[in-house]
Amino acid sequence: MPTYGSGRHEFGQNFLTDPATIDKVVGSVTRTEGPIIEIGPGGGALTLPLQELGRPLTAVEIDRRWTRSLRDRCLPTTKIVHSDFLRYRLPRTPHVIVGNLPFDQTTAMLRHVLHAPGWTDAILLVQWEVARRRAAVGGATMMTAQWWPWFDFTLAGRIPSSAFTPRPGVDAGLLVIERREAPLIAADQQKPYKRFVHAVFTGKGRGLHQILPRVLGSAQHVEIRRWLAQQNFRGVPLPRDLSSTQWLELFTISNGRRTACRRFG
């Protein structure tokens, strides 16, 4: 049974109808390689031009009505799957993900994507503020900070609400996520790194100058003070203000040794 969206309202989806935005999304996909998996194709605004790229294409649609319609309109080589994307098992082999995500399910779908193996690139239309925060524009979210060693997040443009039907109450953003060819942190450090980021984001204190000593403990107090003095923070810095490089440096300090990794770019 479908699990996302409220009422029928096409399961919370606002359909992409602007030709310029469609061209922008498809253009981003053309810069990638490999099979394509589309999330929530709906009426096929992206599906139909994507299949013209001549690459294997699978579209995962929750609404059975649209599934039937797309199967009648798409090329025989395009696979239309009736499924809830949150329950769909992505392949372990290389592929590209593209989709116009329901705004009320963006976080859940992003988690599903980030935890999935195999894919190399994800080109996603999401709510504007979500796109900004995931790309660390104006401050990063904990989710972004936890996944930075494995993925690069880029804000590729703002999409006006008028590009969708029915028109949502806010604009969208084009979020591009690329899997790093080589993780920036050793595989055996993934869980400790994510726990560390969580501890800092949820730590008590007014700003990093109070949070970090409490999270890292007395053994690293001197090194933390030295590190903080070397940064060019303005005002009272918060966890969201840390860059990818700064997170790596702090994690290295927390380990009391050099982490097996290369530096963030």
Secondary structure, DSSP 4 states (H G I P E B T S, - for coil): ---SSSSSGGGG--EE--HHHHHHHHHHHHTS-S-EEEE--TTTTTHHHHHTT-S-EEEEES-HHHHHHHHHHS-TTEEEEES-GGG----SS-EEEEEE--GGGHHHHHHHHHH-SSEEEEEEEEEHHHHHHHTTTTS--HHHHHHTTTEEEEEEEEE-GGGEESPPSS-EEEEEEEE-SS-SS-GGGHHHHHHHHHHHHH--SSSHHHHHHHHH-GGGHHHHHHHHHHS---SS--GGG--HHHHHHHHHHHHTS--SS----
